Amino acid sequence: MKKVESVIRPESFPALREKLDEVEVNGLTVSEVAGYGKQKGLEGVFRGTRYEIKLYPKVKVEMIVDEEQVDQIINLIKETCITGETGDGKIFIYPVENVIRIRTGEEGKEAII
């Protein structure tokens, strides 16, 4: 099993959610986050006052999937979330040793289906 975590633009999430439903991803954790990478922030002017935006709003999407699904999900995220602009996001892949469903005690693959 693997954990696929992506940090994407908020406006990309609705389309990504639809695509993940189509490939039968059984569960997601979604968080509103803020951060920056190469963007570093930008400067603006409001009513004559300069201000700096250092963190951009993002959405973090996390899912635990069977190892066989990982490449398909990575490609789906890349295809759905690309704009070609700086700030499209990142995808992280982590190994998952075990998953335990608290309610039933099921473990491993049975706990994620």
Secondary structure, DSSP 4 states (H G I P E B T S, - for coil): -EEEEEEE-GGGHHHHHHHHHHTT----EEEEEEE-STT--EEEEETTEEEEE--EEEEEEEEEE-GGGHHHHHHHHHHHH--SSTT-EEEEEEE----B-TTT--BGGGGT-
